[in-house]
């Protein structure tokens, strides 16, 4: 009977860890990049 209680205790511990990892703090989403317009100097095209 002692063996069964130890096994049940281990299962409870694993379940607790699993629930904590699943319901833990959510990772913050990466910030969305904002496109920045760049004014490039115009180069004359040579033929």
PDBQT receptor file of N, H, CA, C and O in Angstrom, charges set to zero:
ATOM      1  N   UNK A   1       0.827  -1.197   0.000  1.00  0.00    +0.000 N 
ATOM      2  CA  UNK A   1       0.000   0.000   0.000  1.00  0.00    +0.000 C 
ATOM      3  C   UNK A   1       0.869   1.258   0.000  1.00  0.00    +0.000 C 
ATOM      4  O   UNK A   1       0.519   2.256  -0.630  1.00  0.00    +0.000 OA
ATOM      5  N   UNK A   2       1.973   1.214   0.688  1.00  0.00    +0.000 N 
ATOM      6  H   UNK A   2       2.257   0.403   1.200  1.00  0.00    +0.000 HD
ATOM      7  CA  UNK A   2       2.878   2.360   0.744  1.00  0.00    +0.000 C 
ATOM      8  C   UNK A   2       3.400   2.701  -0.648  1.00  0.00    +0.000 C 
ATOM      9  O   UNK A   2       3.576   3.871  -0.987  1.00  0.00    +0.000 OA
ATOM     10  N   UNK A   3       3.648   1.657  -1.457  1.00  0.00    +0.000 N 
ATOM     11  H   UNK A   3       3.505   0.706  -1.181  1.00  0.00    +0.000 HD
ATOM     12  CA  UNK A   3       4.144   1.862  -2.824  1.00  0.00    +0.000 C 
ATOM     13  C   UNK A   3       3.107   2.626  -3.649  1.00  0.00    +0.000 C 
ATOM     14  O   UNK A   3       3.461   3.543  -4.391  1.00  0.00    +0.000 OA
ATOM     15  N   UNK A   4       1.832   2.256  -3.526  1.00  0.00    +0.000 N 
ATOM     16  H   UNK A   4       1.545   1.511  -2.923  1.00  0.00    +0.000 HD
ATOM     17  CA  UNK A   4       0.769   2.912  -4.286  1.00  0.00    +0.000 C 
ATOM     18  C   UNK A   4       0.672   4.379  -3.880  1.00  0.00    +0.000 C 
ATOM     19  O   UNK A   4       0.482   5.239  -4.739  1.00  0.00    +0.000 OA
ATOM     20  N   UNK A   5       0.795   4.676  -2.610  1.00  0.00    +0.000 N 
ATOM     21  H   UNK A   5       0.949   3.977  -1.912  1.00  0.00    +0.000 HD
ATOM     22  CA  UNK A   5       0.732   6.057  -2.149  1.00  0.00    +0.000 C 
ATOM     23  C   UNK A   5       1.889   6.880  -2.706  1.00  0.00    +0.000 C 
ATOM     24  O   UNK A   5       1.708   8.043  -3.064  1.00  0.00    +0.000 OA
ATOM     25  N   UNK A   6       3.071   6.283  -2.780  1.00  0.00    +0.000 N 
ATOM     26  H   UNK A   6       3.217   5.337  -2.489  1.00  0.00    +0.000 HD
ATOM     27  CA  UNK A   6       4.225   6.993  -3.340  1.00  0.00    +0.000 C 
ATOM     28  C   UNK A   6       4.010   7.291  -4.818  1.00  0.00    +0.000 C 
ATOM     29  O   UNK A   6       4.325   8.377  -5.303  1.00  0.00    +0.000 OA
ATOM     30  N   UNK A   7       3.462   6.293  -5.527  1.00  0.00    +0.000 N 
ATOM     31  H   UNK A   7       3.206   5.411  -5.133  1.00  0.00    +0.000 HD
ATOM     32  CA  UNK A   7       3.203   6.491  -6.959  1.00  0.00    +0.000 C 
ATOM     33  C   UNK A   7       2.165   7.595  -7.145  1.00  0.00    +0.000 C 
ATOM     34  O   UNK A   7       2.336   8.461  -8.003  1.00  0.00    +0.000 OA
ATOM     35  N   UNK A   8       1.106   7.575  -6.363  1.00  0.00    +0.000 N 
ATOM     36  H   UNK A   8       0.967   6.871  -5.666  1.00  0.00    +0.000 HD
ATOM     37  CA  UNK A   8       0.079   8.617  -6.475  1.00  0.00    +0.000 C 
ATOM     38  C   UNK A   8       0.651   9.998  -6.151  1.00  0.00    +0.000 C 
ATOM     39  O   UNK A   8       0.291  10.984  -6.795  1.00  0.00    +0.000 OA
ATOM     40  N   UNK A   9       1.521  10.071  -5.178  1.00  0.00    +0.000 N 
ATOM     41  H   UNK A   9       1.813   9.271  -4.655  1.00  0.00    +0.000 HD
ATOM     42  CA  UNK A   9       2.144  11.353  -4.830  1.00  0.00    +0.000 C 
ATOM     43  C   UNK A   9       2.997  11.882  -5.986  1.00  0.00    +0.000 C 
ATOM     44  O   UNK A   9       2.987  13.075  -6.288  1.00  0.00    +0.000 OA
ATOM     45  N   UNK A  10       3.739  10.965  -6.629  1.00  0.00    +0.000 N 
ATOM     46  H   UNK A  10       3.747   9.995  -6.384  1.00  0.00    +0.000 HD
ATOM     47  CA  UNK A  10       4.540  11.375  -7.802  1.00  0.00    +0.000 C 
ATOM     48  C   UNK A  10       3.643  11.879  -8.916  1.00  0.00    +0.000 C 
ATOM     49  O   UNK A  10       3.942  12.888  -9.554  1.00  0.00    +0.000 OA
ATOM     50  N   UNK A  11       2.540  11.176  -9.150  1.00  0.00    +0.000 N 
ATOM     51  H   UNK A  11       2.297  10.357  -8.631  1.00  0.00    +0.000 HD
ATOM     52  CA  UNK A  11       1.619  11.586 -10.213  1.00  0.00    +0.000 C 
ATOM     53  C   UNK A  11       1.032  12.959  -9.895  1.00  0.00    +0.000 C 
ATOM     54  O   UNK A  11       0.904  13.796 -10.788  1.00  0.00    +0.000 OA
ATOM     55  N   UNK A  12       0.678  13.195  -8.644  1.00  0.00    +0.000 N 
ATOM     56  H   UNK A  12       0.782  12.515  -7.919  1.00  0.00    +0.000 HD
ATOM     57  CA  UNK A  12       0.151  14.508  -8.247  1.00  0.00    +0.000 C 
ATOM     58  C   UNK A  12       1.202  15.593  -8.486  1.00  0.00    +0.000 C 
ATOM     59  O   UNK A  12       0.877  16.678  -8.970  1.00  0.00    +0.000 OA
ATOM     60  N   UNK A  13       2.443  15.306  -8.151  1.00  0.00    +0.000 N 
ATOM     61  H   UNK A  13       2.707  14.425  -7.758  1.00  0.00    +0.000 HD
ATOM     62  CA  UNK A  13       3.524  16.286  -8.335  1.00  0.00    +0.000 C 
ATOM     63  C   UNK A  13       3.711  16.612  -9.818  1.00  0.00    +0.000 C 
ATOM     64  O   UNK A  13       3.836  17.778 -10.192  1.00  0.00    +0.000 OA
ATOM     65  N   UNK A  14       3.731  15.574 -10.661  1.00  0.00    +0.000 N 
ATOM     66  H   UNK A  14       3.630  14.627 -10.358  1.00  0.00    +0.000 HD
ATOM     67  CA  UNK A  14       3.881  15.798 -12.108  1.00  0.00    +0.000 C 
ATOM     68  C   UNK A  14       2.700  16.592 -12.658  1.00  0.00    +0.000 C 
ATOM     69  O   UNK A  14       2.883  17.488 -13.482  1.00  0.00    +0.000 OA
ATOM     70  N   UNK A  15       1.493  16.268 -12.207  1.00  0.00    +0.000 N 
ATOM     71  H   UNK A  15       1.344  15.540 -11.538  1.00  0.00    +0.000 HD
ATOM     72  CA  UNK A  15       0.300  16.982 -12.672  1.00  0.00    +0.000 C 
ATOM     73  C   UNK A  15       0.378  18.448 -12.247  1.00  0.00    +0.000 C 
ATOM     74  O   UNK A  15       0.038  19.335 -13.031  1.00  0.00    +0.000 OA
ATOM     75  N   UNK A  16       0.822  18.714 -11.016  1.00  0.00    +0.000 N 
ATOM     76  H   UNK A  16       1.098  17.994 -10.380  1.00  0.00    +0.000 HD
ATOM     77  CA  UNK A  16       0.940  20.094 -10.538  1.00  0.00    +0.000 C 
ATOM     78  C   UNK A  16       1.940  20.870 -11.392  1.00  0.00    +0.000 C 
ATOM     79  O   UNK A  16       1.687  22.011 -11.778  1.00  0.00    +0.000 OA
ATOM     80  N   UNK A  17       3.078  20.238 -11.682  1.00  0.00    +0.000 N 
ATOM     81  H   UNK A  17       3.283  19.311 -11.368  1.00  0.00    +0.000 HD
ATOM     82  CA  UNK A  17       4.090  20.913 -12.513  1.00  0.00    +0.000 C 
ATOM     83  C   UNK A  17       3.566  21.173 -13.914  1.00  0.00    +0.000 C 
ATOM     84  O   UNK A  17       3.805  22.235 -14.489  1.00  0.00    +0.000 OA
ATOM     85  N   UNK A  18       2.847  20.195 -14.462  1.00  0.00    +0.000 N 
ATOM     86  H   UNK A  18       2.653  19.333 -13.995  1.00  0.00    +0.000 HD
ATOM     87  CA  UNK A  18       2.296  20.357 -15.808  1.00  0.00    +0.000 C 
ATOM     88  C   UNK A  18       1.299  21.515 -15.840  1.00  0.00    +0.000 C 
ATOM     89  O   UNK A  18       1.340  22.347 -16.747  1.00  0.00    +0.000 OA
ATOM     90  N   UNK A  19       0.420  21.568 -14.868  1.00  0.00    +0.000 N 
ATOM     91  H   UNK A  19       0.387  20.892 -14.131  1.00  0.00    +0.000 HD
ATOM     92  CA  UNK A  19      -0.571  22.642 -14.817  1.00  0.00    +0.000 C 
ATOM     93  C   UNK A  19       0.109  23.990 -14.630  1.00  0.00    +0.000 C 
ATOM     94  O   UNK A  19      -0.289  24.969 -15.261  1.00  0.00    +0.000 OA
ATOM     95  N   UNK A  20       1.118  24.061 -13.786  1.00  0.00    +0.000 N 
ATOM     96  H   UNK A  20       1.442  23.266 -13.274  1.00  0.00    +0.000 HD
ATOM     97  CA  UNK A  20       1.838  25.328 -13.598  1.00  0.00    +0.000 C 
ATOM     98  C   UNK A  20       2.524  25.769 -14.885  1.00  0.00    +0.000 C 
ATOM     99  O   UNK A  20       2.543  26.957 -15.207  1.00  0.00    +0.000 OA
ATOM    100  N   UNK A  21       3.089  24.811 -15.620  1.00  0.00    +0.000 N 
ATOM    101  H   UNK A  21       3.074  23.847 -15.358  1.00  0.00    +0.000 HD
ATOM    102  CA  UNK A  21       3.782  25.196 -16.858  1.00  0.00    +0.000 C 
ATOM    103  C   UNK A  21       2.785  25.631 -17.926  1.00  0.00    +0.000 C 
ATOM    104  O   UNK A  21       3.082  26.524 -18.720  1.00  0.00    +0.000 OA
ATOM    105  N   UNK A  22       1.603  25.009 -17.955  1.00  0.00    +0.000 N 
ATOM    106  H   UNK A  22       1.362  24.284 -17.310  1.00  0.00    +0.000 HD
ATOM    107  CA  UNK A  22       0.607  25.382 -18.959  1.00  0.00    +0.000 C 
ATOM    108  C   UNK A  22      -0.100  26.688 -18.613  1.00  0.00    +0.000 C 
ATOM    109  O   UNK A  22      -0.414  27.475 -19.506  1.00  0.00    +0.000 OA
ATOM    110  N   UNK A  23      -0.348  26.922 -17.351  1.00  0.00    +0.000 N 
ATOM    111  H   UNK A  23      -0.093  26.282 -16.626  1.00  0.00    +0.000 HD
ATOM    112  CA  UNK A  23      -1.105  28.102 -16.945  1.00  0.00    +0.000 C 
ATOM    113  C   UNK A  23      -0.213  29.207 -16.393  1.00  0.00    +0.000 C 
ATOM    114  O   UNK A  23      -0.699  30.189 -15.833  1.00  0.00    +0.000 OA
ATOM    115  N   UNK A  24       1.086  29.038 -16.555  1.00  0.00    +0.000 N 
ATOM    116  H   UNK A  24       1.481  28.241 -17.010  1.00  0.00    +0.000 HD
ATOM    117  CA  UNK A  24       2.022  30.036 -16.055  1.00  0.00    +0.000 C 
ATOM    118  C   UNK A  24       1.886  31.334 -16.825  1.00  0.00    +0.000 C 
ATOM    119  O   UNK A  24       1.016  31.462 -17.686  1.00  0.00    +0.000 OA
ATOM    120  N   UNK A  25       2.743  32.299 -16.518  1.00  0.00    +0.000 N 
ATOM    121  H   UNK A  25       3.450  32.196 -15.819  1.00  0.00    +0.000 HD
ATOM    122  CA  UNK A  25       2.653  33.588 -17.217  1.00  0.00    +0.000 C 
ATOM    123  C   UNK A  25       2.900  33.413 -18.709  1.00  0.00    +0.000 C 
ATOM    124  O   UNK A  25       3.823  32.719 -19.134  1.00  0.00    +0.000 OA
ATOM    125  N   UNK A  26       2.047  34.065 -19.485  1.00  0.00    +0.000 N 
ATOM    126  H   UNK A  26       1.297  34.629 -19.139  1.00  0.00    +0.000 HD
ATOM    127  CA  UNK A  26       2.184  33.966 -20.936  1.00  0.00    +0.000 C 
ATOM    128  C   UNK A  26       3.373  34.807 -21.393  1.00  0.00    +0.000 C 
ATOM    129  O   UNK A  26       3.661  35.869 -20.839  1.00  0.00    +0.000 OA
ATOM    130  N   UNK A  27       4.040  34.308 -22.400  1.00  0.00    +0.000 N 
ATOM    131  H   UNK A  27       3.806  33.446 -22.850  1.00  0.00    +0.000 HD
ATOM    132  CA  UNK A  27       5.152  35.064 -22.967  1.00  0.00    +0.000 C 
ATOM    133  C   UNK A  27       4.600  36.290 -23.683  1.00  0.00    +0.000 C 
ATOM    134  O   UNK A  27       3.562  36.218 -24.342  1.00  0.00    +0.000 OA
ATOM    135  N   UNK A  28       5.294  37.408 -23.550  1.00  0.00    +0.000 N 
ATOM    136  H   UNK A  28       6.137  37.466 -23.015  1.00  0.00    +0.000 HD
ATOM    137  CA  UNK A  28       4.845  38.623 -24.217  1.00  0.00    +0.000 C 
ATOM    138  C   UNK A  28       5.073  38.487 -25.719  1.00  0.00    +0.000 C 
ATOM    139  O   UNK A  28       6.135  38.033 -26.146  1.00  0.00    +0.000 OA
ATOM    140  N   UNK A  29       4.089  38.875 -26.520  1.00  0.00    +0.000 N 
ATOM    141  H   UNK A  29       3.226  39.243 -26.173  1.00  0.00    +0.000 HD
ATOM    142  CA  UNK A  29       4.286  38.796 -27.972  1.00  0.00    +0.000 C 
ATOM    143  C   UNK A  29       5.359  39.787 -28.415  1.00  0.00    +0.000 C 
ATOM    144  O   UNK A  29       5.556  40.836 -27.801  1.00  0.00    +0.000 OA
ATOM    145  N   UNK A  30       6.035  39.431 -29.483  1.00  0.00    +0.000 N 
ATOM    146  H   UNK A  30       5.875  38.579 -29.982  1.00  0.00    +0.000 HD
ATOM    147  CA  UNK A  30       7.065  40.330 -29.995  1.00  0.00    +0.000 C 
ATOM    148  C   UNK A  30       6.405  41.590 -30.538  1.00  0.00    +0.000 C 
ATOM    149  O   UNK A  30       5.359  41.516 -31.184  1.00  0.00    +0.000 OA
ATOM    150  N   UNK A  31       7.009  42.745 -30.280  1.00  0.00    +0.000 N 
ATOM    151  H   UNK A  31       7.858  42.805 -29.756  1.00  0.00    +0.000 HD
ATOM    152  CA  UNK A  31       6.402  43.980 -30.792  1.00  0.00    +0.000 C 
ATOM    153  C   UNK A  31       6.416  43.987 -32.319  1.00  0.00    +0.000 C 
ATOM    154  O   UNK A  31       7.370  43.535 -32.951  1.00  0.00    +0.000 OA
ATOM    155  N   UNK A  32       5.341  44.508 -32.891  1.00  0.00    +0.000 N 
ATOM    156  H   UNK A  32       4.566  44.875 -32.378  1.00  0.00    +0.000 HD
ATOM    157  CA  UNK A  32       5.255  44.555 -34.344  1.00  0.00    +0.000 C 
ATOM    158  C   UNK A  32       6.156  45.667 -34.862  1.00  0.00    +0.000 C 
ATOM    159  O   UNK A  32       6.138  46.783 -34.344  1.00  0.00    +0.000 OA
ATOM    160  N   UNK A  33       6.939  45.356 -35.878  1.00  0.00    +0.000 N 
ATOM    161  H   UNK A  33       6.954  44.449 -36.299  1.00  0.00    +0.000 HD
ATOM    162  CA  UNK A  33       7.854  46.345 -36.442  1.00  0.00    +0.000 C 
ATOM    163  C   UNK A  33       7.074  47.388 -37.227  1.00  0.00    +0.000 C 
ATOM    164  O   UNK A  33       6.142  47.065 -37.963  1.00  0.00    +0.000 OA
ATOM    165  N   UNK A  34       7.468  48.628 -37.061  1.00  0.00    +0.000 N 
ATOM    166  H   UNK A  34       8.225  48.891 -36.464  1.00  0.00    +0.000 HD
ATOM    167  CA  UNK A  34       6.828  49.730 -37.775  1.00  0.00    +0.000 C 
ATOM    168  C   UNK A  34       7.753  50.155 -38.909  1.00  0.00    +0.000 C 
ATOM    169  O   UNK A  34       8.903  50.522 -38.669  1.00  0.00    +0.000 OA
ATOM    170  N   UNK A  35       7.253  50.106 -40.151  1.00  0.00    +0.000 N 
ATOM    171  H   UNK A  35       6.319  49.807 -40.346  1.00  0.00    +0.000 HD
ATOM    172  CA  UNK A  35       8.117  50.519 -41.268  1.00  0.00    +0.000 C 
ATOM    173  C   UNK A  35       8.414  52.014 -41.205  1.00  0.00    +0.000 C 
ATOM    174  O   UNK A  35       7.521  52.833 -40.987  1.00  0.00    +0.000 OA
ATOM    175  N   UNK A  36       9.671  52.345 -41.397  1.00  0.00    +0.000 N 
ATOM    176  H   UNK A  36      10.397  51.680 -41.574  1.00  0.00    +0.000 HD
ATOM    177  CA  UNK A  36      10.104  53.736 -41.370  1.00  0.00    +0.000 C 
ATOM    178  C   UNK A  36      10.528  54.119 -42.782  1.00  0.00    +0.000 C 
ATOM    179  O   UNK A  36      11.447  53.512 -43.333  1.00  0.00    +0.000 OA
ATOM    180  N   UNK A  37       9.878  55.111 -43.376  1.00  0.00    +0.000 N 
ATOM    181  H   UNK A  37       9.132  55.604 -42.928  1.00  0.00    +0.000 HD
ATOM    182  CA  UNK A  37      10.268  55.512 -44.733  1.00  0.00    +0.000 C 
ATOM    183  C   UNK A  37      11.663  56.136 -44.739  1.00  0.00    +0.000 C 
ATOM    184  O   UNK A  37      12.030  56.906 -43.852  1.00  0.00    +0.000 OA
ATOM    185  N   UNK A  38      12.408  55.782 -45.753  1.00  0.00    +0.000 N 
ATOM    186  H   UNK A  38      12.110  55.156 -46.474  1.00  0.00    +0.000 HD
ATOM    187  CA  UNK A  38      13.772  56.302 -45.886  1.00  0.00    +0.000 C 
ATOM    188  C   UNK A  38      13.870  57.054 -47.201  1.00  0.00    +0.000 C 
ATOM    189  O   UNK A  38      13.548  56.520 -48.262  1.00  0.00    +0.000 OA
ATOM    190  N   UNK A  39      14.314  58.285 -47.120  1.00  0.00    +0.000 N 
ATOM    191  H   UNK A  39      14.577  58.719 -46.258  1.00  0.00    +0.000 HD
ATOM    192  CA  UNK A  39      14.507  59.077 -48.331  1.00  0.00    +0.000 C 
ATOM    193  C   UNK A  39      15.920  58.840 -48.842  1.00  0.00    +0.000 C 
ATOM    194  O   UNK A  39      16.897  59.325 -48.272  1.00  0.00    +0.000 OA
ATOM    195  N   UNK A  40      16.002  58.084 -49.927  1.00  0.00    +0.000 N 
ATOM    196  H   UNK A  40      15.208  57.689 -50.390  1.00  0.00    +0.000 HD
ATOM    197  CA  UNK A  40      17.312  57.809 -50.520  1.00  0.00    +0.000 C 
ATOM    198  C   UNK A  40      17.576  58.877 -51.577  1.00  0.00    +0.000 C 
ATOM    199  O   UNK A  40      16.676  59.250 -52.329  1.00  0.00    +0.000 OA
ATOM    200  N   UNK A  41      18.815  59.365 -51.630  1.00  0.00    +0.000 N 
ATOM    201  H   UNK A  41      19.546  59.061 -51.019  1.00  0.00    +0.000 HD
ATOM    202  CA  UNK A  41      19.123  60.361 -52.687  1.00  0.00    +0.000 C 
ATOM    203  C   UNK A  41      19.025  59.678 -54.056  1.00  0.00    +0.000 C 
ATOM    204  O   UNK A  41      19.424  58.529 -54.245  1.00  0.00    +0.000 OA
ATOM    205  N   UNK A  42      18.486  60.431 -54.973  1.00  0.00    +0.000 N 
ATOM    206  H   UNK A  42      18.162  61.364 -54.819  1.00  0.00    +0.000 HD
ATOM    207  CA  UNK A  42      18.350  59.888 -56.327  1.00  0.00    +0.000 C 
ATOM    208  C   UNK A  42      19.678  59.996 -57.037  1.00  0.00    +0.000 C 
ATOM    209  O   UNK A  42      20.323  61.045 -57.035  1.00  0.00    +0.000 OA
ATOM    210  N   UNK A  43      20.073  58.901 -57.640  1.00  0.00    +0.000 N 
ATOM    211  H   UNK A  43      19.550  58.049 -57.641  1.00  0.00    +0.000 HD
ATOM    212  CA  UNK A  43      21.316  58.907 -58.412  1.00  0.00    +0.000 C 
ATOM    213  C   UNK A  43      20.965  58.991 -59.898  1.00  0.00    +0.000 C 
ATOM    214  O   UNK A  43      20.056  58.309 -60.372  1.00  0.00    +0.000 OA
ATOM    215  N   UNK A  44      21.698  59.838 -60.624  1.00  0.00    +0.000 N 
ATOM    216  H   UNK A  44      22.436  60.392 -60.239  1.00  0.00    +0.000 HD
ATOM    217  CA  UNK A  44      21.419  59.891 -62.067  1.00  0.00    +0.000 C 
ATOM    218  C   UNK A  44      21.848  58.571 -62.730  1.00  0.00    +0.000 C 
ATOM    219  O   UNK A  44      22.923  58.040 -62.454  1.00  0.00    +0.000 OA
ATOM    220  N   UNK A  45      21.006  58.077 -63.580  1.00  0.00    +0.000 N 
ATOM    221  H   UNK A  45      20.133  58.508 -63.804  1.00  0.00    +0.000 HD
ATOM    222  CA  UNK A  45      21.333  56.836 -64.271  1.00  0.00    +0.000 C 
ATOM    223  C   UNK A  45      22.179  57.167 -65.513  1.00  0.00    +0.000 C 
ATOM    224  O   UNK A  45      21.818  58.015 -66.328  1.00  0.00    +0.000 OA
ATOM    225  N   UNK A  46      23.296  56.477 -65.622  1.00  0.00    +0.000 N 
ATOM    226  H   UNK A  46      23.589  55.787 -64.960  1.00  0.00    +0.000 HD
ATOM    227  CA  UNK A  46      24.165  56.679 -66.786  1.00  0.00    +0.000 C 
ATOM    228  C   UNK A  46      23.847  55.631 -67.825  1.00  0.00    +0.000 C 
ATOM    229  O   UNK A  46      23.599  54.465 -67.518  1.00  0.00    +0.000 OA
ATOM    230  N   UNK A  47      23.863  56.097 -69.102  1.00  0.00    +0.000 N 
ATOM    231  H   UNK A  47      24.064  57.044 -69.351  1.00  0.00    +0.000 HD
ATOM    232  CA  UNK A  47      23.598  55.136 -70.193  1.00  0.00    +0.000 C 
ATOM    233  C   UNK A  47      24.847  54.747 -70.876  1.00  0.00    +0.000 C 
ATOM    234  O   UNK A  47      24.816  53.951 -71.814  1.00  0.00    +0.000 OA
TER     235      UNK A  47
